[in-house]
Amino acid sequence: MAVDLIDGILKGETRSIARAITAVENGDATAAELMKAVFPKTGNALVIGITGAPGAGKSSLVDKLALYYKQKGDRIGIVCVDPSSPFSGGAILGDRIRMATLGLDKNVFIRSMATRGNLGGLSRSTVDAVAILDAAGFDKVIVETVGVGQDEVEIVKTADVSVVVLVPGMGDDIQAIKAGIMEIGDVFVINKADREGVLRTQKELESLLTLAHRPDFWDPPIVNTVATENKGIEDLSTAIESYRVFQSAGDANLTRRQAIARWRLTEVLQERLLRDVLGKTGAEDELERLAGEIAEKKTDVYSAVEELVGRPVDPSRKETQPRYINHLGIATRNIDDGLRFWADALGLENVHTEIVKDQKVRVAMLPIGESRIELLEPTSEDSPISK
């Protein structure tokens, strides 16, 4: 792990931040140590998640919101998550192109990242990138997710404030119910509010919000914006700040962070277990062989997985492997000779010696940890252990 890289991150150096995000995105060997080092420095930035259906104007809204914060003197980090190719893993990076002007400012850092096949629009490396920007001293970190509709609920797992962007006349009310964003939206934005039907959309949204009962009893505000004309951005900023204040006043923030921590722990654990399985000798060749058999319909995916990780445990079958050894009996012709090895040479202590008449043996007991070794000496020729 490069100490200079970590120092650069904590100093807010753009090059170091970019290199660190690349390291976690590529899964470099130093990524885990890097994240361990920056973790104590996180928790200061306000993380804002922007989500919504494609065409809702999320990028324009992020652009104007970041500009507003910049003018207020804040340092802004932006993570734009683009859909990635299932074959190459690459992303189009269209958001970076649309925000090219804003990205030239020294107080604004923009990074486009691929979903890497994550259906919720957020890969684990995205969450790590947010943590790096947090540790680097950015005041606000804005995460814009890929607009894939019903899987946008993932944003709640990384953001302090989740902003859901809707548009009049796009059937967003039905889509919102399907996606479950009624429950995860902390602030709702009706963008392109200069379009016809904005009042109808607002009324429908208000009706839907009355049906969604949040455990923290927060009443999400609805903000109308026209991002391309920079209208409503200040109102959006006020709504975001109001939820941040609401969070800090109660236990909701801790509960949310615990839920995020549990999700991240599970994600990293899954990734580690997968890496361990694929890291075994010959695993890659085995993977290719099984993929070929699946493609040729010679086997199914579930059977292939069982072959990779081992046979499944039959719940009806009793455990055959011992979990604990109470004692280990060792037959010897003469206990005194045996004790010279077990007691004198190995340092074990003979705590008890007795004669078991019905078994016709003399027993010496030597504890070792939670178990014990029992030396068994026959006391007659017809003893079971004299044969």
N, C-alpha and C positions, 0 to 999 in steps of 0.2 A: 504494500500500500504506500502510495506516494504521499509523504507528509506535506510536501509543497502543494499538492493538489488540494488537500483539505484546508491548508492555510489560505489558499487562493479563494476557495469557496467562502470561507468565513469573512474574507475581506471584500467579497462581492465582485471578484474579478470575472468578467464575462467568459474568458477563455477557459478558466478552471471550471466554471459552472457547466459550460457546454461539454467539456471532456468528461465530467462526472456523470452527467445525464446519459451520454453515449455509453459509458461503462456499464451503468445499470440496465440500459436498454439492450445491450448486447450480451448481458449476463457474464461479464468478465469475472475472473477469479477474485479480483480485488473489490468487487461490488459490495459484498456482504460487510467487509471490514470498513468500507467507505461509509455505508449507511449507519453502522454502529457508531462511527465517529461523529457524524452530523446529527444523530438523533437528540443528544442533549441540548442542541441549539435550536430545536424546532419548537413550534407552539406559539410563535409570536405573530405570524402573518394571519390575515383574514383570508380564508380560502373560499372563493365564490365559484360555484358550479353553474354553468349556463347550459341548459338542455332544452330540447324541443324537436319537433318534426322537421324534416328537410324543407328548405325554402322559407322557414320562419324568420330569417334574417338574423340568425344568431351571431354570425361573424361581424356584421355591421354593428350590432348592439355591443359586442365585446370591444370593437374598435373605438366606438364613441365613449363607452364607459371607462376604458383604459385612459383615453385622452382626458376625460374629466378628472380622474384621479391624479393623473400626471400634473395637470394644471393646479391641483391642490397641494402639490409638493411630494406626493407619494412615489415610491419606486414600485413598479408594476412588473410582475412576472406573468406571462401568458403561456399556457399549455394548450395547444390546439390538437385535438385527437381526430385523426382522419381515418377513414376505412382503409384497411390494408388488403392486399392481394392474398388470397388463400394459398397461392403457389410461391410467390417470391417473398411475401411478408412486407413488401414495400407499401408506401402510402403516396397519395397524389400530392399532398402538402399544399392544397389549394388555399387554405386559410393563411398560410405564410405569404402567399402571393398577394392576397387581398389586403393584408396589413403591412405591406412593404414599407410604406412611409413611416408608420408608427414605429417599426422595428429599427429605424435609424437613430432613434433617441437613446442616449446613454443610460437613461433611467428606466428603460423598458427592455425586457428580455422576452423574446418570443421563441418558442420551441414547438415544432410540429412533430407529433409522434403517431405511430401506427397502432391500431387496436390489437394487432398481432392475433387476430382470430377471436378476440374476446367479444362475446355477443353483447355484453352490456355496454360496449363502447369504451371501456376502460381496461387497460392492461395493468399488471402489477407495477411495471416500470413507470407508468404514468403517476402512480401514487408516490413512488420513490422520487420522481422528478419534482413533484410538488414539495416534498420534504427538503430536497436540496435547495430549492428556491427560497423556502422558508428560512432555512439555516443561513442562507446568503444575505439575509437582511431585507428582503423585499417586504413592503408593507401590505400589499395586496397580491394575491395569486389567483388568477382567473383561469378556470378550466372549462374549455368549450368542448363538448362531446360530439361525436359523430351523430348525425341525425338519422337514427334508424327506427324511430317511432317507439315501439312497444318495449324496447330493452333499455330505455333511458333511466330507469330507476337506479342503475348502478352509481349514478353521480352522487347519491346521498352518502355513499360509503367513503368519500374523500373530502367533500365540501363542508364547510361550516354553515354556509347558506346556499340553498339550492334554488335557482331561478329557472322557472319553466316559461318558455317563450311560445306563445300561441299566435295565430294569425286569423283575422276574420274571414269567414267563408271557406275554410279548408276542412270543415268537419272535425275540428280539434276537440270538441266536447266529447264525442264518441271515442276518439283516439285517446283522450286523456283517461277515460274510464278503463279502457283496455290496458293501458300502460301502467296504471296504478299511480300516476303522477299526482293525483289528488292528495295522496298521503305523503308524498315526499317533497312536494313543492312548498317552499317557505315564502316565496314571492312569485306571483304570476304576472307576466308581462304580455299584454296584447300589442304586439308590434304591427307596424304598417297600419296604424290607427286612423290614417286618412282614407282608408278603404271603406266601401259601403258595407254595412253589417256589423260595425264595431260595437254598437249598442246592444244588438242581439247577442253577440258573442259574450259580452260582459254579463248580461243578465243570465245567460245559460251557465256561465262559469260560477256566478254567485250562487245559483241554485244547486249546482253540483257540490260546491264547497260546504253548503249547509248539511249535505248528506255525509260528508267525510269528517269523521270524528278523530281528531289528533290527540294522542296521549298527553301532550304538553299543553293542550288547550290554547294553542296559538291560532289566531285568526289571520290567515295569509292575506296580505294586501294585494290588490289588483292595480297595476300601473299601465297606462296607455302610453305608447311611445311611437315615434316615427324616427327610427335610428338614422336613416339617410339624411334627415333634416336636423338631426341633433335635438329632437324634441322629446321631452319626458325623461331625459337622462338624469337630471338632478333629482327628480322624483324617485327614480329607480334607486339611486344612491341612498336617498333618505329611507326608503323601504328596507334596503339591505341593512343599513345601520340600525334600524329599529329592531330587526330580528336579532342582530348581534347583541344589543343591549338586553333584549328579552332573555336570551340564552344565559348571559352572564349573571342575571338576577336570580336564577333558579338552578335546579339540578339537571335540567334538560341537556345542558352542554356536556356534563360528565357522562350521562347516559349515552349520548350520541357518540362520544369519543370511545367509550367502552365497546359499543357495537362496531365501530370502525376498526378498533384494535383486534377484535375477535375475527372479523372478516380478513384482515391483513395476515393475522397469524395462520388462519386456515389456508389462505392463498400461498403463502411462503412454504408452509408445510407440504402442500400438494406438489408444489414445484420441486421441493427438495426430494420427496419420495420418488417422483418421476425421474429426476436426474440420477438418483441412486440405482433405480431399476435399469435405466438405459446406460448407466456407466459400467455395468458388469461386462466382463470380457465376452465378446461375441454378440452382445445385445443388439448392436446396429445391424449386423448380418441377419440375426434372427428376426428382427423387425422387418427387414426387407423381404425375407422369405415368407413371413406370415402375411405381409401386405399383398404379395403375389398370389398366395393361396386364396385370400379373400377376394381379390379381383377375378380369379378364375372360378369362384364359387366352390372351392374345395373345402373351405371352412368358413365359419362366421366370426364376427368381431369378438363376441363374448368368449368363444372357445380360444381364440388367439390370445386374448388378455390373460385368461387362466393359465395358458401355457407359458406366458412370459413371467408371470408373478408366482406361479406355482399352483398346485391343485387347491381348489376351494375347500374350506373346512366344512365337513358334514355336521350340522348341528345335532343330528340324532346319534352321532357316534361319540362315545366317551373319550375323554382326553387320554391318549396313550403315552405321552411323554411325561416322565416324572417331574414334578415341580419342586419337590423337597425330599431330601434323603435324611431319614431319622437317624439311622446308624448303618454301619457297614461291618459285617462279620467276616473275619479272616481266620481260617483254620491254621493252627500251628501245632507241631508235636510237643513243643515245650514253651510255655508262656514266658518263662524267665529269659530264654534265648530271644524270643520275639521282642520283649521289652528293651533289650539292649539296642535293638535297631529303632523301634518306634519311640521309645522314651529317651534313650541316651543320645542317639544320633539325630533324631528329628525334633527333639525338645518337647514331645508330648508328655503329659502327666497322667500317670495311672492313679485315678481317683478312687477306684473301687475294684475289689476282686472277690468273686463268690463262686460257689459250686452249685450248679443247677442239677439236682439229683435225677430228676425225671428225664432230662436230656443227656445225662452222663457226661457233662462238660464242666470245665473250670473256665470262668470268664473274667477277663481283665478289661476295664472300660477306660478309654482315653478320649476325653472330649476334644473336638476340633471345630471351632466356630459354634454353630447351632446344631451340629451333628456330633457323632462320636464313632470311634473305631472300637470294635469289640474283638479282642483276641480270644479264640476258642481253642482250648486244649482238651482232648478226650481223656476221660477218667477211667475208661475201660475199653477193652478190645471191641465190644459190640456197640460202642457209641456211634451215632449217626455220622460223625465227622471223622471217624477213624478209618473209614473205608476208602 
